[in-house]
Amino acid sequence: MNILRGLGFLALLLIAAGESHAAGLTIGVVAPQEGNFANLGAQIFAGAEGKIRQNGDTIVRVPENCEENSGGSVADALIAAKVQVVVGFLCSETLEGALPKLKDANIPAISVSVRSRILMEDALKNGWPFYRLAPSDRAEAAKIIEVILRDWSAEPIALIEDGTIHGRELTEAVRNALEEKGLKPVFTDTYRPGQEQQIGLVRRLKRAGATKVFVGGDRADIAILARDAAAEKIPLTLMGGDAMRAADQPLPLADGVLAVTLPEYAARPEAASVVEALRAAGAEPEGYTLPAYAATEVAIKAAQDAGGDERPIAQHLGGMPFDTVIGPVSFDAGHELTDNPYQLQQWRRGSFVAASPPAE
């Protein structure tokens, strides 16, 4: 019964793997087409297809449902379509089952989303041809630690978090790294998220003498903290993580709030022509759209280079820089991004902009 069910899913994948035929390379794009992640999948398809069509290559779309044990059928559909390289992959569940088969077929995969450290460790141990344009799950904390040690090491620092798994783990990673460097926060606390006001918390921060505060929480809570600190005339510099890339509501964020986030790639001057072309095609360059475009640029260049020698495409992915719509990209020996893409940003007049280090 399980075999029949698997064969049925493969048949559906082969039907759903929409194929646009053209000369040149055949590139697979894997992303959700239905369900809760369909919007993110649409961003991946739009970005990848924008570059593939511009290059005159063939796109093979394969949907993923992000369920356990679904990756093998996804890989079968890609292999049957004779793709040479595949990009996308929103979910680690898909990659876990797909990568062993993709290795056997010599098809490298570039993910724009999956950040699991364990999956990458398995890929390296088993020789799976897996690279990722997404930062690792340690990159956010690493950049936050770098910024605090660089800019706040002489200041009274507080670390607070909202009690969620991500907020707690992120803040704990920061705290441990700071204390290893001899930097002990003057205040640590877990606050209750989703409150209409946080006056009590900002007063406790004042009594502790904190002036710089890292918040492992979401944008809405940080907006309330900034408002209440200003109302109480308590001078606090607040910094959040990548969760700050969210809608500016219900309470607008105050100017000056900091965030360690991924940059707004669509605002790069070098991306202007691609952004214009995507919008002309009806695709807004948001979320995973430009990273998927960049992953496809990398895939195409590596495949073209592989056509000039006997080495497989995967061996053309590591070590060399690629010029992409999101900036220079290169992979290290661990198949991760060589450079941490997170940046210190500051909210000014309705958007995040790159923040300069404090003057010495």
Number of C-alpha atoms within 10 A of each C-alpha: 6 7 8 9 10 15 13 13 16 19 15 15 21 22 13 15 21 15 17 15 14 14 9 12 21 24 28 31 30 30 27 25 19 13 10 10 16 16 16 19 24 18 25 31 27 23 28 29 26 21 22 22 14 9 15 14 18 20 26 24 29 28 24 27 21 19 11 14 15 20 24 21 24 28 28 19 26 30 19 10 19 16 20 21 26 27 28 33 27 24 24 19 19 25 28 18 18 22 25 19 19 24 19 11 16 18 25 24 28 26 24 25 21 24 21 15 12 9 16 21 13 12 21 15 9 12 12 22 23 24 26 22 26 21 21 17 14 14 17 21 21 16 20 25 20 14 16 20 15 12 14 17 16 10 15 17 24 23 23 21 25 20 17 15 10 14 20 18 15 22 25 17 15 22 19 14 18 18 11 9 11 10 19 18 18 15 18 18 15 17 17 13 17 12 10 11 15 20 16 10 18 21 15 13 25 17 10 16 15 22 18 21 23 23 27 30 27 21 25 22 24 24 23 22 23 22 19 19 22 14 10 12 9 16 14 20 16 20 24 25 28 19 16 25 18 10 11 15 10 10 15 14 25 19 15 17 20 24 28 25 23 18 19 18 20 20 13 13 10 14 17 14 11 18 24 15 15 20 12 10 11 10 18 18 24 16 16 24 27 30 26 31 29 26 30 27 20 23 26 23 16 21 23 15 17 17 12 8 9 8 11 17 24 22 14 17 26 19 14 11 13 19 13 18 24 21 13 11 20 18 19 14 10 14 21 20 20 17 13 16 19 20 20 22 24 20 18 16 11 11 13 21 18 17 16 9 10 8 5 4
